[in-house]
Amino acid sequence: MQVSLPGLLVCLAILVLAYYVRGALLVGLIVSQAFGATAAVTLTFLGGSSPLIFTLFEVLLVTVVAARRRIWLDLGSVFGSIRPIWILASLMVYAIIGAWLFPRLFAGQTVVFVQSKIRGTVVEASLTPISGNISQTGYFILGGLTSIALCILLLQSERIDQIRRGFFLWCGLHTGMGVVDFVSKNSGIGDVLSPIRTANYAIISNAYEAGFARITGPFSEASAFAGASLACLAFSYTYWRRTKSRLALWLSAILLLLTILSTSSTAYVGLALLCIPVVLSMSASVLRGKIEREEILIVLLLVMGMVGIMGVSLYRTDALDPFLRLINSTIINKADSASGHERAYWNVKSLQSFVDTGGLGVGFGSSRASSWTIAVLSQLGLFGSLMMAMLLGVLIRGLRGVQEWVAPETAAVVLSIRNASFASVVASSVSGGSADPGVLFFIAVAVVSATRIKALRTAADFAPHRLHRTVQSTPAFDISRPSARHTLLPS
């Protein structure tokens, strides 16, 4: 095991910052996501695996919660009230069994893609047990345990303000380091964030696309930075729309600009997909005849941007040529590039491995794909994919049906976190290689599930008293009126 001094210093700085804002573990866990290529140690006995620093905060959180005196009663409360936790626990058990059994059961019967220890690249090989079965499954199990630990904490006390501060600090740090990376690379200073990229990954931080320096921030490559930017953008935009927060508005504007300037096809495809619900929401407002001021502002900014682009092109016809080359290389001609062909080949072979194993999968961590959805299908098989889809269904449902029993600020935070998780899943579905949905997904599952249960408990405690008062004050023949039923809802 090799210890990284810069990684430890970053961990210490996060702990100090989290303690200062009164939420050492929760805030530290969320903020640590901003450092996407920073590792504190390298595990040589696991093939050189270098867990990122957020895994250390996961371990700390799970350990602290597990050391509680009432841990078994807490676990009983969580498993007794939150049904999705049973699905998550079943998926964790299935992942462990599959990671050990399937590479041995189907050894040599299908082709997978693994990291070469010699060349450091992804190579095609026959299925066999590898160190990734242990490391990748371990990260996934740790994420599941983190979700359970968060459910325990959220059910017992009100911690939504800590989570809100943690997400804003994460978005702020990510935005700040993205701006620093962009300015330093385009001003000739160079890659100033390289000292904190201590993970044992292939670091591609000095690449250029169509003459533009690719923004990587503290991540290993532009696509990873773009995926995190989309998640932060989804959080800040949703929070701004729900609360009219000026801080969230400015973060959204800067994050949108960084996402566009990242020169990543993941950013552009993901941004296009995330714009679909925004457009649908604005269209629904138009049909209802209730257009909000924020929606008018968005349309005006888009119009001003289009007018500005047209003005520049009229003033100088070749001014937009670099941007056109960038669009051609990252979107239009991406599928015809060598990288595009290679990643498409990974996905085709991953789907073939799903068929070769009879739908059982090759086991967690056995292979690499170029899309999270395909990686889930090929590694977890049909049964594991169905359980993962159920957890996604938990996020899709969100607070539907119980939102009237949730405080507006809490509902805004929960919805923002849920949308951030969706954005992360979308980015991973475009270019992710692992079946692990990431720590943000597990945080979102815990926040949504725990908030729903607390809302149902509030409704159960509150509704009978309101119902009793309503029945006493309303004539019997008017009970069935819609207006009478509506009074059962809290003001």
C-alpha positions in Angstrom: 0.0 0.0 0.0 1.3 3.4 -1.0 0.2 6.6 0.7 -0.2 9.8 -1.2 0.7 12.9 0.8 -1.3 15.3 -1.4 -4.4 13.1 -1.1 -4.1 13.1 2.7 -3.7 16.8 2.8 -6.8 17.2 0.6 -8.8 14.9 3.0 -7.6 17.0 6.0 -8.6 20.2 4.3 -12.1 18.8 3.6 -12.5 17.7 7.2 -11.5 21.1 8.5 -13.9 22.8 6.1 -16.8 20.4 6.9 -16.2 20.8 10.6 -16.3 24.6 10.2 -19.7 24.4 8.6 -21.0 22.0 11.3 -21.3 18.7 9.4 -17.9 16.9 9.3 -19.0 13.5 8.0 -22.1 14.4 5.8 -20.6 17.6 4.4 -17.2 16.0 4.0 -18.7 13.1 2.0 -20.5 15.3 -0.4 -17.7 17.8 -0.8 -15.1 15.0 -1.5 -16.9 14.3 -4.8 -15.3 17.4 -6.2 -11.9 15.7 -6.3 -12.5 13.1 -9.0 -8.9 12.0 -9.4 -7.5 12.4 -5.9 -6.6 9.3 -4.0 -5.1 9.0 -0.5 -3.6 5.5 -1.0 -2.9 3.0 -3.7 -3.7 -0.6 -3.0 -1.0 -2.6 -4.6 -2.4 -5.9 -3.5 -5.6 -5.1 -5.6 -3.7 -4.6 -8.8 -2.8 -1.0 -8.1 -6.4 0.1 -7.3 -6.5 3.7 -5.9 -9.8 4.5 -4.1 -10.7 8.1 -4.4 -10.9 10.2 -1.3 -14.7 10.0 -1.1 -14.4 6.3 -0.3 -12.5 7.3 2.9 -15.4 9.5 3.9 -17.8 6.6 3.2 -15.8 4.3 5.4 -15.7 7.0 8.2 -19.5 7.5 7.9 -20.3 3.8 7.9 -17.9 3.1 10.8 -19.3 6.0 13.0 -22.9 4.9 12.4 -22.1 1.2 12.9 -20.5 2.1 16.3 -23.7 3.6 17.6 -25.1 1.9 20.8 -28.5 1.4 19.2 -27.3 0.3 15.8 -29.4 -2.9 15.7 -32.6 -1.0 16.6 -31.7 1.6 14.0 -31.2 -1.0 11.3 -34.5 -2.6 12.3 -36.2 0.8 12.0 -34.7 1.4 8.5 -35.4 -2.1 7.1 -38.9 -2.0 8.7 -39.9 1.3 7.2 -38.0 1.8 4.0 -38.8 -0.9 1.4 -36.2 0.2 -1.2 -33.5 -0.7 1.3 -34.5 -4.3 0.9 -34.0 -4.0 -2.8 -30.6 -2.3 -2.3 -29.5 -5.0 0.2 -30.6 -7.8 -2.2 -28.6 -6.1 -5.1 -25.5 -5.9 -2.9 -25.8 -9.6 -2.0 -26.3 -10.5 -5.7 -23.3 -8.4 -6.7 -21.1 -10.2 -4.2 -22.3 -13.6 -5.4 -22.0 -12.7 -9.0 -18.5 -11.2 -8.7 -17.2 -14.4 -7.2 -19.3 -17.1 -9.1 -19.9 -15.9 -12.7 -16.3 -15.3 -13.8 -15.5 -18.8 -12.7 -18.8 -20.4 -14.0 -18.4 -18.8 -17.4 -14.6 -18.7 -17.6 -13.3 -18.7 -21.2 -16.9 -18.7 -22.6 -17.1 -15.1 -23.5 -14.9 -12.0 -24.2 -14.5 -9.1 -21.8 -12.5 -5.9 -21.7 -10.0 -5.4 -18.8 -7.2 -3.0 -17.9 -3.8 -4.2 -19.0 -1.2 -4.2 -16.2 1.6 -3.8 -18.7 0.4 -1.3 -21.2 -2.2 0.5 -18.9 -4.8 0.3 -21.7 -8.1 -1.6 -22.1 -7.5 -4.9 -23.8 -9.8 -7.7 -25.0 -9.5 -11.0 -23.1 -11.4 -14.1 -22.2 -13.5 -14.0 -19.1 -11.6 -14.9 -15.9 -11.5 -13.8 -12.3 -9.6 -10.5 -12.0 -8.8 -8.0 -9.2 -11.6 -5.7 -10.5 -14.1 -8.3 -9.2 -12.9 -7.4 -5.7 -12.2 -3.7 -5.9 -15.2 -2.7 -8.0 -17.6 -4.8 -6.0 -16.1 -3.4 -2.8 -16.8 0.2 -4.0 -20.3 -0.8 -4.8 -21.0 -2.5 -1.5 -19.5 0.5 0.3 -21.8 2.8 -1.5 -24.8 0.7 -0.5 -23.7 0.7 3.1 -23.3 4.5 2.9 -26.9 4.7 1.7 -28.1 2.6 4.6 -26.1 4.7 7.1 -27.5 7.9 5.7 -31.0 6.5 6.1 -30.3 5.9 9.8 -29.1 9.4 10.3 -31.8 11.1 8.3 -34.7 9.2 10.0 -33.5 10.1 13.5 -32.7 13.8 13.1 -33.2 16.8 10.8 -30.0 17.0 8.7 -31.3 18.4 5.4 -29.5 21.7 6.1 -26.2 19.9 6.4 -26.8 18.1 3.2 -27.8 21.4 1.5 -24.6 23.1 2.6 -22.6 20.1 1.5 -24.0 20.2 -2.0 -23.5 23.9 -2.4 -19.9 23.6 -1.2 -19.4 20.7 -3.7 -20.9 22.7 -6.6 -18.8 25.8 -5.6 -15.5 23.8 -5.3 -16.2 22.1 -8.6 -17.0 25.4 -10.3 -14.0 27.1 -8.9 -11.5 24.4 -9.8 -13.0 24.3 -13.3 -12.5 28.0 -13.8 -8.9 27.8 -12.5 -8.2 24.9 -14.9 -9.7 26.8 -17.8 -7.9 30.0 -17.1 -4.5 28.4 -16.4 -4.5 26.3 -19.5 -5.6 29.1 -21.8 -3.3 31.7 -20.3 -0.2 29.6 -20.8 0.4 28.8 -17.1 -0.2 25.1 -17.6 -2.0 22.5 -15.6 -1.9 23.9 -12.1 -4.2 21.2 -10.6 -1.9 18.2 -11.6 -0.5 17.8 -8.0 -3.9 16.8 -6.6 -4.5 14.1 -9.4 -2.9 11.3 -7.4 -5.2 8.4 -8.5 -3.5 5.5 -10.3 -5.5 6.2 -13.5 -4.6 7.2 -17.0 -4.6 11.0 -16.7 -5.5 12.9 -19.8 -5.4 16.5 -18.6 -3.3 18.3 -21.3 -5.3 17.3 -24.3 -6.7 19.6 -27.0 -9.8 19.2 -29.2 -10.0 21.3 -32.4 -7.5 23.8 -30.9 -9.4 24.1 -27.6 -7.8 23.1 -24.3 -10.0 20.5 -22.7 -11.2 21.3 -19.2 -10.6 18.5 -16.8 -10.5 20.3 -13.5 -9.4 17.9 -10.7 -10.6 14.9 -12.7 -8.6 12.5 -14.9 -10.2 13.5 -18.2 -12.7 15.9 -19.8 -15.6 13.5 -19.9 -15.4 12.8 -16.1 -15.3 16.6 -15.4 -18.3 17.0 -17.8 -20.3 14.3 -16.0 -19.7 16.0 -12.6 -20.5 19.4 -14.2 -23.9 18.1 -15.4 -24.7 16.8 -11.9 -23.8 20.1 -10.3 -25.7 22.0 -13.0 -28.8 19.9 -12.4 -28.7 20.5 -8.7 -28.1 24.3 -8.8 -30.6 24.8 -11.6 -33.4 22.9 -9.9 -32.7 24.6 -6.6 -32.8 28.0 -8.3 -36.1 27.2 -10.0 -37.6 26.1 -6.7 -36.3 28.8 -4.3 -35.2 31.7 -6.6 -31.7 31.5 -4.9 -29.3 34.0 -6.5 -26.3 31.8 -5.5 -27.8 28.9 -7.3 -28.5 31.1 -10.3 -24.9 32.2 -10.6 -23.6 28.7 -10.1 -26.0 27.5 -12.8 -24.7 30.1 -15.3 -21.0 29.4 -14.7 -21.5 25.6 -14.7 -23.4 25.8 -18.0 -20.5 27.8 -19.5 -17.9 25.4 -18.2 -19.9 22.4 -19.5 -20.1 24.0 -23.0 -16.3 24.8 -22.9 -15.3 21.4 -21.7 -15.1 20.1 -25.3 -16.5 16.8 -24.2 -19.0 14.8 -26.2 -20.4 13.5 -22.9 -21.2 17.1 -21.9 -22.9 18.0 -25.2 -25.0 14.8 -25.5 -25.8 14.9 -21.8 -26.8 18.5 -21.9 -29.1 17.9 -24.8 -30.8 15.1 -23.0 -31.2 17.2 -19.8 -32.7 20.0 -21.8 -35.6 17.8 -22.8 -37.5 18.0 -19.4 -36.7 21.7 -19.2 -38.3 22.3 -22.6 -41.3 20.2 -21.7 -41.7 22.0 -18.4 -41.6 25.4 -20.2 -44.0 24.2 -22.9 -46.5 23.1 -20.2 -46.3 26.5 -18.6 -47.1 28.1 -21.9 -50.1 25.8 -22.4 -51.4 26.6 -18.9 -50.9 30.3 -19.6 -48.8 30.7 -16.4 -45.3 31.5 -17.6 -42.9 32.2 -14.7 -40.4 35.1 -14.7 -37.5 32.6 -14.6 -38.7 30.9 -17.8 -38.9 34.3 -19.5 -35.3 35.0 -18.4 -34.1 31.7 -19.8 -35.7 32.4 -23.2 -34.3 36.0 -23.3 -30.8 34.7 -22.6 -31.1 32.1 -25.4 -32.3 34.7 -27.8 -29.5 37.1 -26.8 -27.0 34.3 -27.3 -28.3 33.5 -30.8 -28.3 37.1 -31.8 -24.8 37.5 -30.5 -23.6 34.5 -32.5 -25.3 35.8 -35.6 -23.7 39.2 -35.1 -20.2 37.7 -34.8 -20.7 35.6 -37.9 -21.8 38.6 -39.9 -18.9 40.7 -38.7 -16.4 38.0 -39.4 -17.4 35.0 -41.4 -14.5 32.8 -40.2 -14.8 33.7 -36.5 -16.9 30.6 -35.7 -14.8 28.1 -37.7 -13.0 26.8 -34.5 -16.3 26.2 -32.8 -17.7 24.5 -35.9 -14.6 22.2 -36.0 -15.1 21.5 -32.3 -18.8 20.5 -32.9 -17.8 18.3 -35.9 -15.1 16.5 -33.9 -17.0 16.0 -30.6 -20.5 15.3 -31.9 -21.0 14.9 -35.7 -17.9 12.9 -36.5 -17.4 11.3 -33.1 -18.9 8.0 -34.1 -16.6 7.8 -37.1 -13.4 8.4 -35.1 -11.1 5.7 -33.8 -12.3 6.3 -30.2 -15.9 6.1 -31.3 -15.4 2.8 -33.1 -13.5 1.4 -30.1 -16.2 2.3 -27.6 -18.9 1.0 -29.9 -17.0 -2.3 -30.1 -16.9 -2.4 -26.3 -20.6 -2.0 -26.1 -21.3 -4.6 -28.7 -19.1 -7.2 -27.1 -20.5 -6.4 -23.7 -24.0 -7.1 -25.0 -22.7 -10.3 -26.5 -21.3 -11.4 -23.1 -24.8 -10.9 -21.7 -26.1 -13.3 -24.3 -23.2 -15.7 -23.8 -23.9 -16.0 -20.1 -27.6 -16.7 -20.6 -28.6 -13.3 -19.1 -26.8 -13.9 -15.8 -23.9 -11.5 -16.5 -20.2 -11.8 -16.3 -20.0 -10.6 -12.7 -19.4 -7.2 -11.1 -16.1 -5.6 -12.2 -15.3 -8.3 -14.7 -15.4 -6.1 -17.8 -15.6 -2.5 -19.1 -18.1 -1.0 -21.4 -18.7 2.5 -22.7 -22.2 3.0 -21.2 -23.4 2.5 -17.7 -26.7 0.9 -18.8 -24.8 -1.7 -20.9 -22.3 -2.2 -18.1 -25.1 -3.0 -15.7 -26.7 -5.4 -18.1 -23.5 -7.2 -19.0 -22.1 -7.4 -15.4 -25.3 -7.8 -13.3 -27.4 -9.7 -15.8 -31.1 -9.5 -16.2 -31.9 -10.1 -12.5 -29.5 -7.4 -11.2 -30.6 -5.0 -13.9 -34.2 -5.3 -12.7 -33.2 -4.5 -9.2 -31.2 -1.5 -10.4 -34.2 -0.3 -12.4 -36.3 -0.5 -9.2 -33.9 1.8 -7.4 -34.1 4.2 -10.3 -37.9 4.0 -10.0 -37.5 5.2 -6.4 -35.8 8.3 -7.7 -38.3 8.8 -10.5 -41.2 8.7 -8.0 -39.3 11.1 -5.7 -41.7 12.8 -3.3 -44.8 12.3 -5.5 -47.8 11.9 -3.3 -46.2 13.1 -0.1 -44.8 16.5 -1.1 -47.6 18.4 0.7 -46.3 17.0 4.0 -42.7 18.2 3.3 -41.4 21.7 4.1 -40.8 23.7 0.9 -37.0 24.1 1.6 -36.7 20.3 2.2 -38.6 19.5 -0.9 -36.4 21.8 -2.9 -33.2 20.2 -1.6 -34.5 16.6 -2.1 -35.7 17.3 -5.7 -32.4 19.0 -6.5 -30.4 16.1 -5.3 -32.6 13.7 -7.2 -32.1 15.6 -10.4 -28.4 15.8 -9.8 -28.3 12.0 -9.5 -30.3 11.7 -12.7 -27.8 13.9 -14.5 -25.0 11.8 -13.2 -26.7 8.6 -14.5 -27.3 10.3 -17.9 -23.6 11.2 -18.2 -22.6 7.7 -17.1 -25.0 6.2 -19.7 -23.2 8.2 -22.4 -19.6 7.2 -21.6 -19.4 5.4 -18.2 -17.6 2.1 -18.1 -18.6 0.6 -14.7 -21.8 -0.8 -13.4 -21.4 1.2 -10.2 -23.8 4.2 -10.4 -21.6 6.2 -8.1 -21.8 7.7 -4.6 -24.2 10.4 -5.7 -26.8 7.8 -6.7 -26.6 6.2 -3.2 -26.9 9.5 -1.5 -30.0 10.4 -3.6 -31.7 7.0 -2.8 -31.2 7.6 0.9 -32.3 11.2 0.9 -35.5 10.5 -1.2 -36.4 7.3 0.7 -35.9 8.8 4.2 -37.7 12.0 3.3 -40.7 10.0 2.0 -40.9 8.0 5.3 -40.7 11.1 7.4 -43.5 12.7 5.3 -45.7 9.7 5.7 -45.1 9.7 9.5 -46.1 13.4 9.6 -49.2 12.7 7.6 -50.1 9.8 9.9 -49.7 12.0 13.0 -51.3 15.1 11.5 -54.2 13.9 9.3 -56.4 12.3 12.0 -56.5 15.6 14.0 -57.3 17.6 10.9 -59.9 15.1 9.9 -61.6 15.3 13.3 -61.7 19.1 13.3 -63.0 19.1 9.7 -65.8 16.6 10.5 -66.9 18.7 13.5 -67.0 21.9 11.6 -68.6 20.7 8.4 -72.3 19.6 7.8 -72.6 15.9 7.1 -74.1 16.4 3.7 -71.1 18.6 2.6 -68.4 16.1 3.6 -68.1 14.7 0.1 -67.6 18.0 -1.6 -64.2 18.6 -3.2 -63.7 21.7 -1.2 -64.3 19.8 2.0 -61.8 17.1 1.0 -59.2 19.8 0.2 -59.3 21.1 3.7 -57.7 17.9 4.9 -54.4 19.1 3.5 -52.1 21.2 5.7 -51.9 24.9 5.0 
